[in-house]
Amino acid sequence: MEINAVFEGGGVKGISLAGAVEATEQAGVTFKRVAGTSSGSIIASLLAAGYDGEAMSRIIKKTSFTSFLKRGAIYNTAYIGPALRVLIKKGLYSGEALESWIRGILREKGIVTFSDLPQGKLSIIASDITNGRIVVLPDGLEQYGISPGAFEVAKAVRMSCSIPYFFDPVMLRLNGGAARGKSFSEQFVYMVDGGMLSNFPLWLFDEQEGGFKSPGLNTPTVGYQLVGKMEPQPNRITGPFSMLQAMVSTMLNAHDERYIEKEKFVRTVKIPTLGISMTEFHISPEQSDELYAAGAKAGKEFFEHWRPHRKPRIV
C-alpha cells in the first residue's frame, strides 16, 4: 500500500516521528509524497532522500541535539548576552548548525537541491512573516523570483525549523520581476517556522473534502501528529522577551487542533510526546529512545486498524 504523508512539527519531539515511520514500513506501507513542518520537515526530507525508519534511528542515536545551539561567545554573557543576540540577530541561536547537519545527511544520498528529487516528492512548510503568508516549498519560491528546483533542501528545512526568537529567521532576497520597483530594503523577506501558520498541514495533499479519495484511483493521505501534550502551563510574563516567548509558544502549540478534532483523527497517527517540550534540546539518550518507541507503538497500532478511504462523520 502507498500513502502520502504529512508530518507535524514539534521541535525535538520530532524524534517520535521517526519511530512511527519505521512502524509504517513494517506494516508494508510505502511513502509516495511527503510533507512536513519544522521537525516534521526533517523527517519528510530524509524520507524523500531515501532514508528509512531504521536508518533514521541510527542517525538520531549518534546526534547530539545540543550541537544545534551555537552562538558567538559574546552572546553567552549571562542575561545580557542572549537578549543582545535577539535584538541584533533576532534569535537566541543561528540555526546554521542544524542546516549543516541536515545538509551532510542529505548529501550522503546525493541530494542537494529540490531538482535532485522527483518533482512533487517533498513539500516543506515555512512562514513568511514579512508578508504574513504560508509558503509551501519549493513551488512557493516562484513568487519570490527564485527557481524552485535550484533551491537547497537543507536551507528549506532550516527555514521551516526556525522557531521564532529561538533560531534566527532566514532571509530571502527577491529576484527578477519580484524585486522590480522595490527599494533595497523591501527586497528582503523573513522566513520562520512553518508552525506559525500551519503546524500540521494535513490539507496539503487534499483534493476533496476530508482528504479521502476514491479507492483505487488516488493515494490516501495519512497525518503524523504529536499529541498527548501536557496541560497548558501558565507563562510568567516579566518583560517584552518573556511576553513574545509566551505568544510564540501558545501559537505553535495550539495551531490546527480544531481542524484535527473535526476530522475525528480517522487518518491521523497520534503519537504521545511524553511531556517533552519542543525546545528541550538537552534531551537524554533514554528520553530519546522513549520518544522513538512511543512513535513506533503509535504507528503499529494505527496501521493495525486503519482502513483507507473510510470517510469520517463530521459533526
MINU-480671 format. One record per residue (C-alpha): residue number from 1; residue in one letter; x, z, y. Coordinates in nm, 2 decimals. Example, Ala and Ser with C-alpha at 12.3 -4.5 7.8 and 13.67 -1.06 7.14 Angstrom:
2
<site num="1" residuo="A" east="1.23" up="0.78" north="-0.45"/>
<site num="2" residuo="S" east="1.37" up="0.71" north="-0.11"/>
***
This chain:
315
<site num="1" residuo="M" east="0.00" up="0.00" north="0.00"/>
<site num="2" residuo="E" east="0.12" up="-0.08" north="0.35"/>
<site num="3" residuo="I" east="0.03" up="0.11" north="0.67"/>
<site num="4" residuo="N" east="0.11" up="0.11" north="1.04"/>
<site num="5" residuo="A" east="0.23" up="0.45" north="1.15"/>
<site num="6" residuo="V" east="0.22" up="0.64" north="1.48"/>
<site num="7" residuo="F" east="0.44" up="0.95" north="1.52"/>
<site num="8" residuo="E" east="0.36" up="1.22" north="1.77"/>
<site num="9" residuo="G" east="0.63" up="1.37" north="2.00"/>
<site num="10" residuo="G" east="0.73" up="1.73" north="1.98"/>
<site num="11" residuo="G" east="1.10" up="1.78" north="2.06"/>
<site num="12" residuo="V" east="1.29" up="1.95" north="1.79"/>
<site num="13" residuo="K" east="0.97" up="1.99" north="1.59"/>
<site num="14" residuo="G" east="1.00" up="1.62" north="1.50"/>
<site num="15" residuo="I" east="1.22" up="1.73" north="1.21"/>
<site num="16" residuo="S" east="0.90" up="1.78" north="1.02"/>
<site num="17" residuo="L" east="0.80" up="1.41" north="1.07"/>
<site num="18" residuo="A" east="1.10" up="1.31" north="0.85"/>
<site num="19" residuo="G" east="0.97" up="1.52" north="0.57"/>
<site num="20" residuo="A" east="0.63" up="1.35" north="0.60"/>
<site num="21" residuo="V" east="0.79" up="1.01" north="0.59"/>
<site num="22" residuo="E" east="0.96" up="1.10" north="0.26"/>
<site num="23" residuo="A" east="0.63" up="1.21" north="0.11"/>
<site num="24" residuo="T" east="0.46" up="0.89" north="0.23"/>
<site num="25" residuo="E" east="0.72" up="0.68" north="0.05"/>
<site num="26" residuo="Q" east="0.69" up="0.89" north="-0.27"/>
<site num="27" residuo="A" east="0.32" up="0.81" north="-0.26"/>
<site num="28" residuo="G" east="0.40" up="0.44" north="-0.29"/>
<site num="29" residuo="V" east="0.32" up="0.37" north="0.07"/>
<site num="30" residuo="T" east="0.54" up="0.14" north="0.29"/>
<site num="31" residuo="F" east="0.55" up="0.10" north="0.67"/>
<site num="32" residuo="K" east="0.47" up="-0.23" north="0.84"/>
<site num="33" residuo="R" east="0.47" up="-0.15" north="1.21"/>
<site num="34" residuo="V" east="0.58" up="0.19" north="1.36"/>
<site num="35" residuo="A" east="0.54" up="0.36" north="1.69"/>
<site num="36" residuo="G" east="0.63" up="0.69" north="1.84"/>
<site num="37" residuo="T" east="0.66" up="0.91" north="2.14"/>
<site num="38" residuo="S" east="0.96" up="1.14" north="2.22"/>
<site num="39" residuo="S" east="1.10" up="1.28" north="1.89"/>
<site num="40" residuo="G" east="0.84" up="1.05" north="1.72"/>
<site num="41" residuo="S" east="1.02" up="0.76" north="1.87"/>
<site num="42" residuo="I" east="1.34" up="0.87" north="1.69"/>
<site num="43" residuo="I" east="1.16" up="0.87" north="1.35"/>
<site num="44" residuo="A" east="1.00" up="0.53" north="1.43"/>
<site num="45" residuo="S" east="1.32" up="0.37" north="1.53"/>
<site num="46" residuo="L" east="1.50" up="0.50" north="1.22"/>
<site num="47" residuo="L" east="1.22" up="0.36" north="1.00"/>
<site num="48" residuo="A" east="1.23" up="0.02" north="1.18"/>
<site num="49" residuo="A" east="1.61" up="0.01" north="1.13"/>
<site num="50" residuo="G" east="1.57" up="0.06" north="0.75"/>
<site num="51" residuo="Y" east="1.63" up="0.43" north="0.70"/>
<site num="52" residuo="D" east="1.40" up="0.61" north="0.45"/>
<site num="53" residuo="G" east="1.29" up="0.97" north="0.44"/>
<site num="54" residuo="E" east="1.58" up="1.08" north="0.22"/>
<site num="55" residuo="A" east="1.84" up="0.93" north="0.45"/>
<site num="56" residuo="M" east="1.67" up="1.10" north="0.75"/>
<site num="57" residuo="S" east="1.70" up="1.43" north="0.57"/>
<site num="58" residuo="R" east="2.08" up="1.38" north="0.53"/>
<site num="59" residuo="I" east="2.11" up="1.28" north="0.90"/>
<site num="60" residuo="I" east="1.92" up="1.59" north="1.01"/>
<site num="61" residuo="K" east="2.13" up="1.83" north="0.79"/>
<site num="62" residuo="K" east="2.45" up="1.71" north="0.94"/>
<site num="63" residuo="T" east="2.33" up="1.70" north="1.31"/>
<site num="64" residuo="S" east="2.39" up="1.99" north="1.55"/>
<site num="65" residuo="F" east="2.10" up="1.96" north="1.79"/>
<site num="66" residuo="T" east="2.27" up="2.18" north="2.04"/>
<site num="67" residuo="S" east="2.52" up="1.90" north="2.09"/>
<site num="68" residuo="F" east="2.25" up="1.72" north="2.29"/>
<site num="69" residuo="L" east="2.26" up="2.00" north="2.55"/>
<site num="70" residuo="K" east="2.55" up="1.88" north="2.76"/>
<site num="71" residuo="R" east="2.62" up="1.91" north="3.13"/>
<site num="72" residuo="G" east="2.93" up="1.95" north="3.35"/>
<site num="73" residuo="A" east="3.10" up="2.29" north="3.37"/>
<site num="74" residuo="I" east="3.00" up="2.33" north="3.73"/>
<site num="75" residuo="Y" east="2.63" up="2.34" north="3.63"/>
<site num="76" residuo="N" east="2.68" up="2.62" north="3.38"/>
<site num="77" residuo="T" east="2.72" up="2.88" north="3.65"/>
<site num="78" residuo="A" east="2.46" up="3.15" north="3.59"/>
<site num="79" residuo="Y" east="2.13" up="3.09" north="3.78"/>
<site num="80" residuo="I" east="2.27" up="2.87" north="4.05"/>
<site num="81" residuo="G" east="2.42" up="2.60" north="3.82"/>
<site num="82" residuo="P" east="2.11" up="2.49" north="3.63"/>
<site num="83" residuo="A" east="1.89" up="2.50" north="3.94"/>
<site num="84" residuo="L" east="2.15" up="2.29" north="4.13"/>
<site num="85" residuo="R" east="2.16" up="2.04" north="3.85"/>
<site num="86" residuo="V" east="1.78" up="2.00" north="3.85"/>
<site num="87" residuo="L" east="1.79" up="1.94" north="4.23"/>
<site num="88" residuo="I" east="2.07" up="1.69" north="4.21"/>
<site num="89" residuo="K" east="2.02" up="1.52" north="3.87"/>
<site num="90" residuo="K" east="1.66" up="1.60" north="3.82"/>
<site num="91" residuo="G" east="1.72" up="1.76" north="3.48"/>
<site num="92" residuo="L" east="1.90" up="2.05" north="3.31"/>
<site num="93" residuo="Y" east="2.08" up="1.82" north="3.07"/>
<site num="94" residuo="S" east="2.18" up="1.45" north="3.09"/>
<site num="95" residuo="G" east="2.03" up="1.31" north="2.77"/>
<site num="96" residuo="E" east="2.34" up="1.09" north="2.73"/>
<site num="97" residuo="A" east="2.45" up="1.28" north="2.42"/>
<site num="98" residuo="L" east="2.11" up="1.21" north="2.25"/>
<site num="99" residuo="E" east="2.13" up="0.85" north="2.34"/>
<site num="100" residuo="S" east="2.48" up="0.82" north="2.20"/>
<site num="101" residuo="W" east="2.38" up="0.99" north="1.88"/>
<site num="102" residuo="I" east="2.08" up="0.76" north="1.80"/>
<site num="103" residuo="R" east="2.29" up="0.45" north="1.91"/>
<site num="104" residuo="G" east="2.55" up="0.53" north="1.65"/>
<site num="105" residuo="I" east="2.30" up="0.58" north="1.37"/>
<site num="106" residuo="L" east="2.12" up="0.25" north="1.45"/>
<site num="107" residuo="R" east="2.44" up="0.06" north="1.47"/>
<site num="108" residuo="E" east="2.52" up="0.16" north="1.11"/>
<site num="109" residuo="K" east="2.22" up="-0.06" north="1.02"/>
<site num="110" residuo="G" east="2.32" up="-0.34" north="1.26"/>
<site num="111" residuo="I" east="2.05" up="-0.25" north="1.52"/>
<site num="112" residuo="V" east="2.14" up="-0.26" north="1.89"/>
<site num="113" residuo="T" east="1.87" up="-0.43" north="2.08"/>
<site num="114" residuo="F" east="1.50" up="-0.49" north="2.00"/>
<site num="115" residuo="S" east="1.59" up="-0.85" north="1.92"/>
<site num="116" residuo="D" east="1.77" up="-0.72" north="1.61"/>
<site num="117" residuo="L" east="1.43" up="-0.60" north="1.47"/>
<site num="118" residuo="P" east="1.13" up="-0.81" north="1.36"/>
<site num="119" residuo="Q" east="0.90" up="-0.88" north="1.65"/>
<site num="120" residuo="G" east="0.64" up="-0.61" north="1.68"/>
<site num="121" residuo="K" east="0.81" up="-0.38" north="1.43"/>
<site num="122" residuo="L" east="0.88" up="-0.10" north="1.67"/>
<site num="123" residuo="S" east="0.69" up="0.03" north="1.97"/>
<site num="124" residuo="I" east="0.81" up="0.32" north="2.18"/>
<site num="125" residuo="I" east="0.61" up="0.51" north="2.45"/>
<site num="126" residuo="A" east="0.76" up="0.61" north="2.78"/>
<site num="127" residuo="S" east="0.61" up="0.73" north="3.11"/>
<site num="128" residuo="D" east="0.68" up="0.55" north="3.44"/>
<site num="129" residuo="I" east="0.64" up="0.84" north="3.69"/>
<site num="130" residuo="T" east="0.72" up="0.61" north="3.98"/>
<site num="131" residuo="N" east="0.41" up="0.41" north="3.93"/>
<site num="132" residuo="G" east="0.21" up="0.66" north="3.72"/>
<site num="133" residuo="R" east="0.16" up="0.45" north="3.41"/>
<site num="134" residuo="I" east="0.23" up="0.43" north="3.04"/>
<site num="135" residuo="V" east="0.49" up="0.18" north="2.93"/>
<site num="136" residuo="V" east="0.49" up="0.05" north="2.57"/>
<site num="137" residuo="L" east="0.85" up="-0.06" north="2.49"/>
<site num="138" residuo="P" east="0.98" up="-0.32" north="2.45"/>
<site num="139" residuo="D" east="0.70" up="-0.56" north="2.57"/>
<site num="140" residuo="G" east="0.61" up="-0.34" north="2.87"/>
<site num="141" residuo="L" east="0.95" up="-0.42" north="3.02"/>
<site num="142" residuo="E" east="0.84" up="-0.76" north="3.12"/>
<site num="143" residuo="Q" east="0.65" up="-0.62" north="3.42"/>
<site num="144" residuo="Y" east="0.99" up="-0.49" north="3.55"/>
<site num="145" residuo="G" east="1.16" up="-0.82" north="3.51"/>
<site num="146" residuo="I" east="1.36" up="-0.70" north="3.21"/>
<site num="147" residuo="S" east="1.39" up="-0.91" north="2.89"/>
<site num="148" residuo="P" east="1.23" up="-0.70" north="2.60"/>
<site num="149" residuo="G" east="1.45" up="-0.84" north="2.33"/>
<site num="150" residuo="A" east="1.77" up="-0.77" north="2.52"/>
<site num="151" residuo="F" east="1.69" up="-0.41" north="2.58"/>
<site num="152" residuo="E" east="1.88" up="-0.15" north="2.38"/>
<site num="153" residuo="V" east="1.67" up="0.05" north="2.13"/>
<site num="154" residuo="A" east="1.88" up="0.37" north="2.19"/>
<site num="155" residuo="K" east="1.80" up="0.35" north="2.56"/>
<site num="156" residuo="A" east="1.43" up="0.32" north="2.49"/>
<site num="157" residuo="V" east="1.44" up="0.62" north="2.26"/>
<site num="158" residuo="R" east="1.62" up="0.83" north="2.53"/>
<site num="159" residuo="M" east="1.36" up="0.73" north="2.78"/>
<site num="160" residuo="S" east="1.08" up="0.84" north="2.55"/>
<site num="161" residuo="C" east="1.26" up="1.17" north="2.48"/>
<site num="162" residuo="S" east="1.34" up="1.26" north="2.84"/>
<site num="163" residuo="I" east="1.14" up="1.58" north="2.87"/>
<site num="164" residuo="P" east="1.08" up="1.63" north="3.24"/>
<site num="165" residuo="Y" east="1.32" up="1.88" north="3.40"/>
<site num="166" residuo="F" east="1.49" up="1.93" north="3.07"/>
<site num="167" residuo="F" east="1.66" up="1.60" north="3.03"/>
<site num="168" residuo="D" east="1.74" up="1.36" north="3.32"/>
<site num="169" residuo="P" east="1.49" up="1.08" north="3.38"/>
<site num="170" residuo="V" east="1.61" up="0.73" north="3.31"/>
<site num="171" residuo="M" east="1.63" up="0.49" north="3.60"/>
<site num="172" residuo="L" east="1.54" up="0.13" north="3.56"/>
<site num="173" residuo="R" east="1.61" up="-0.14" north="3.82"/>
<site num="174" residuo="L" east="1.36" up="-0.41" north="3.88"/>
<site num="175" residuo="N" east="1.49" up="-0.77" north="3.82"/>
<site num="176" residuo="G" east="1.38" up="-1.11" north="3.93"/>
<site num="177" residuo="G" east="1.03" up="-1.15" north="4.06"/>
<site num="178" residuo="A" east="0.95" up="-0.79" north="4.00"/>
<site num="179" residuo="A" east="1.21" up="-0.69" north="4.27"/>
<site num="180" residuo="R" east="1.13" up="-0.96" north="4.52"/>
<site num="181" residuo="G" east="1.02" up="-0.83" north="4.85"/>
<site num="182" residuo="K" east="1.11" up="-0.47" north="4.78"/>
<site num="183" residuo="S" east="1.37" up="-0.27" north="4.95"/>
<site num="184" residuo="F" east="1.68" up="-0.15" north="4.76"/>
<site num="185" residuo="S" east="1.53" up="0.20" north="4.70"/>
<site num="186" residuo="E" east="1.20" up="0.05" north="4.59"/>
<site num="187" residuo="Q" east="1.37" up="-0.15" north="4.32"/>
<site num="188" residuo="F" east="1.43" up="0.17" north="4.10"/>
<site num="189" residuo="V" east="1.17" up="0.34" north="3.88"/>
<site num="190" residuo="Y" east="1.20" up="0.67" north="3.69"/>
<site num="191" residuo="M" east="1.11" up="0.69" north="3.32"/>
<site num="192" residuo="V" east="1.05" up="1.01" north="3.14"/>
<site num="193" residuo="D" east="0.90" up="1.15" north="2.81"/>
<site num="194" residuo="G" east="0.61" up="0.94" north="2.68"/>
<site num="195" residuo="G" east="0.42" up="1.26" north="2.61"/>
<site num="196" residuo="M" east="0.35" up="1.30" north="2.98"/>
<site num="197" residuo="L" east="0.08" up="1.03" north="2.94"/>
<site num="198" residuo="S" east="0.02" up="0.98" north="2.56"/>
<site num="199" residuo="N" east="0.20" up="1.21" north="2.32"/>
<site num="200" residuo="F" east="0.01" up="1.08" north="2.02"/>
<site num="201" residuo="P" east="-0.06" up="0.70" north="2.08"/>
<site num="202" residuo="L" east="-0.29" up="0.66" north="1.78"/>
<site num="203" residuo="W" east="-0.47" up="0.39" north="1.99"/>
<site num="204" residuo="L" east="-0.17" up="0.16" north="1.99"/>
<site num="205" residuo="F" east="-0.25" up="-0.04" north="1.68"/>
<site num="206" residuo="D" east="-0.62" up="-0.01" north="1.70"/>
<site num="207" residuo="E" east="-0.82" up="-0.33" north="1.71"/>
<site num="208" residuo="Q" east="-1.17" up="-0.19" north="1.68"/>
<site num="209" residuo="E" east="-1.35" up="0.14" north="1.74"/>
<site num="210" residuo="G" east="-1.19" up="0.42" north="1.55"/>
<site num="211" residuo="G" east="-0.90" up="0.21" north="1.45"/>
<site num="212" residuo="F" east="-1.04" up="0.13" north="1.10"/>
<site num="213" residuo="K" east="-1.02" up="-0.23" north="0.98"/>
<site num="214" residuo="S" east="-1.18" up="-0.44" north="0.72"/>
<site num="215" residuo="P" east="-1.04" up="-0.38" north="0.37"/>
<site num="216" residuo="G" east="-0.80" up="-0.64" north="0.26"/>
<site num="217" residuo="L" east="-0.78" up="-0.81" north="0.60"/>
<site num="218" residuo="N" east="-0.58" up="-0.58" north="0.82"/>
<site num="219" residuo="T" east="-0.33" up="-0.29" north="0.79"/>
<site num="220" residuo="P" east="-0.48" up="0.06" north="0.84"/>
<site num="221" residuo="T" east="-0.31" up="0.29" north="1.09"/>
<site num="222" residuo="V" east="-0.21" up="0.65" north="1.00"/>
<site num="223" residuo="G" east="-0.10" up="0.90" north="1.25"/>
<site num="224" residuo="Y" east="0.15" up="1.18" north="1.20"/>
<site num="225" residuo="Q" east="0.06" up="1.47" north="1.42"/>
<site num="226" residuo="L" east="0.24" up="1.81" north="1.48"/>
<site num="227" residuo="V" east="-0.03" up="2.07" north="1.46"/>
<site num="228" residuo="G" east="-0.05" up="2.44" north="1.38"/>
<site num="229" residuo="K" east="0.07" up="2.52" north="1.72"/>
<site num="230" residuo="M" east="0.10" up="2.88" north="1.84"/>
<site num="231" residuo="E" east="-0.18" up="3.01" north="2.05"/>
<site num="232" residuo="P" east="-0.12" up="2.92" north="2.42"/>
<site num="233" residuo="Q" east="0.12" up="3.17" north="2.58"/>
<site num="234" residuo="P" east="0.08" up="3.27" north="2.94"/>
<site num="235" residuo="N" east="0.35" up="3.12" north="3.16"/>
<site num="236" residuo="R" east="0.53" up="3.36" north="3.40"/>
<site num="237" residuo="I" east="0.54" up="3.19" north="3.74"/>
<site num="238" residuo="T" east="0.82" up="3.33" north="3.95"/>
<site num="239" residuo="G" east="0.91" up="3.03" north="4.17"/>
<site num="240" residuo="P" east="0.89" up="2.65" north="4.20"/>
<site num="241" residuo="F" east="1.10" up="2.57" north="3.90"/>
<site num="242" residuo="S" east="0.90" up="2.80" north="3.66"/>
<site num="243" residuo="M" east="0.58" up="2.65" north="3.80"/>
<site num="244" residuo="L" east="0.70" up="2.30" north="3.73"/>
<site num="245" residuo="Q" east="0.81" up="2.40" north="3.38"/>
<site num="246" residuo="A" east="0.47" up="2.56" north="3.31"/>
<site num="247" residuo="M" east="0.29" up="2.24" north="3.43"/>
<site num="248" residuo="V" east="0.50" up="2.01" north="3.22"/>
<site num="249" residuo="S" east="0.47" up="2.24" north="2.91"/>
<site num="250" residuo="T" east="0.09" up="2.25" north="2.95"/>
<site num="251" residuo="M" east="0.07" up="1.88" north="2.98"/>
<site num="252" residuo="L" east="0.29" up="1.79" north="2.68"/>
<site num="253" residuo="N" east="0.12" up="2.04" north="2.45"/>
<site num="254" residuo="A" east="-0.24" up="1.96" north="2.55"/>
<site num="255" residuo="H" east="-0.24" up="1.57" north="2.55"/>
<site num="256" residuo="D" east="-0.45" up="1.38" north="2.31"/>
<site num="257" residuo="E" east="-0.61" up="1.69" north="2.14"/>
<site num="258" residuo="R" east="-0.96" up="1.59" north="2.24"/>
<site num="259" residuo="Y" east="-0.92" up="1.24" north="2.11"/>
<site num="260" residuo="I" east="-0.80" up="1.36" north="1.77"/>
<site num="261" residuo="E" east="-1.09" up="1.61" north="1.74"/>
<site num="262" residuo="K" east="-1.34" up="1.33" north="1.78"/>
<site num="263" residuo="E" east="-1.16" up="1.13" north="1.51"/>
<site num="264" residuo="K" east="-1.21" up="1.43" north="1.27"/>
<site num="265" residuo="F" east="-0.84" up="1.38" north="1.16"/>
<site num="266" residuo="V" east="-0.95" up="1.14" north="0.89"/>
<site num="267" residuo="R" east="-0.64" up="0.92" north="0.93"/>
<site num="268" residuo="T" east="-0.40" up="1.19" north="1.06"/>
<site num="269" residuo="V" east="-0.13" up="1.37" north="0.86"/>
<site num="270" residuo="K" east="-0.15" up="1.72" north="1.01"/>
<site num="271" residuo="I" east="0.20" up="1.88" north="1.00"/>
<site num="272" residuo="P" east="0.24" up="2.25" north="1.06"/>
<site num="273" residuo="T" east="0.53" up="2.33" north="1.30"/>
<site num="274" residuo="L" east="0.57" up="2.69" north="1.21"/>
<site num="275" residuo="G" east="0.56" up="2.83" north="1.57"/>
<site num="276" residuo="I" east="0.88" up="2.65" north="1.67"/>
<site num="277" residuo="S" east="0.89" up="2.53" north="2.03"/>
<site num="278" residuo="M" east="0.98" up="2.17" north="2.13"/>
<site num="279" residuo="T" east="1.30" up="2.27" north="2.32"/>
<site num="280" residuo="E" east="1.43" up="2.51" north="2.05"/>
<site num="281" residuo="F" east="1.75" up="2.31" north="2.00"/>
<site num="282" residuo="H" east="1.93" up="2.62" north="1.87"/>
<site num="283" residuo="I" east="1.72" up="2.60" north="1.56"/>
<site num="284" residuo="S" east="1.88" up="2.74" north="1.24"/>
<site num="285" residuo="P" east="1.95" up="2.54" north="0.93"/>
<site num="286" residuo="E" east="1.69" up="2.75" north="0.75"/>
<site num="287" residuo="Q" east="1.42" up="2.67" north="1.01"/>
<site num="288" residuo="S" east="1.52" up="2.30" north="1.00"/>
<site num="289" residuo="D" east="1.47" up="2.30" north="0.62"/>
<site num="290" residuo="E" east="1.14" up="2.48" north="0.66"/>
<site num="291" residuo="L" east="1.01" up="2.22" north="0.91"/>
<site num="292" residuo="Y" east="1.12" up="1.93" north="0.68"/>
<site num="293" residuo="A" east="0.94" up="2.10" north="0.38"/>
<site num="294" residuo="A" east="0.63" up="2.15" north="0.59"/>
<site num="295" residuo="G" east="0.62" up="1.78" north="0.67"/>
<site num="296" residuo="A" east="0.68" up="1.68" north="0.31"/>
<site num="297" residuo="K" east="0.40" up="1.91" north="0.19"/>
<site num="298" residuo="A" east="0.15" up="1.78" north="0.46"/>
<site num="299" residuo="G" east="0.23" up="1.42" north="0.37"/>
<site num="300" residuo="K" east="0.19" up="1.47" north="0.00"/>
<site num="301" residuo="E" east="-0.15" up="1.64" north="0.04"/>
<site num="302" residuo="F" east="-0.27" up="1.38" north="0.28"/>
<site num="303" residuo="F" east="-0.20" up="1.08" north="0.06"/>
<site num="304" residuo="E" east="-0.34" up="1.25" north="-0.25"/>
<site num="305" residuo="H" east="-0.69" up="1.24" north="-0.08"/>
<site num="306" residuo="W" east="-0.67" up="0.97" north="0.18"/>
<site num="307" residuo="R" east="-0.90" up="0.66" north="0.13"/>
<site num="308" residuo="P" east="-0.80" up="0.37" north="0.35"/>
<site num="309" residuo="H" east="-1.07" up="0.21" north="0.58"/>
<site num="310" residuo="R" east="-1.30" up="0.51" north="0.54"/>
<site num="311" residuo="K" east="-1.46" up="0.53" north="0.89"/>
<site num="312" residuo="P" east="-1.52" up="0.88" north="1.02"/>
<site num="313" residuo="R" east="-1.85" up="1.01" north="1.16"/>
<site num="314" residuo="I" east="-1.81" up="1.05" north="1.54"/>
<site num="315" residuo="V" east="-2.02" up="1.35" north="1.66"/>
***
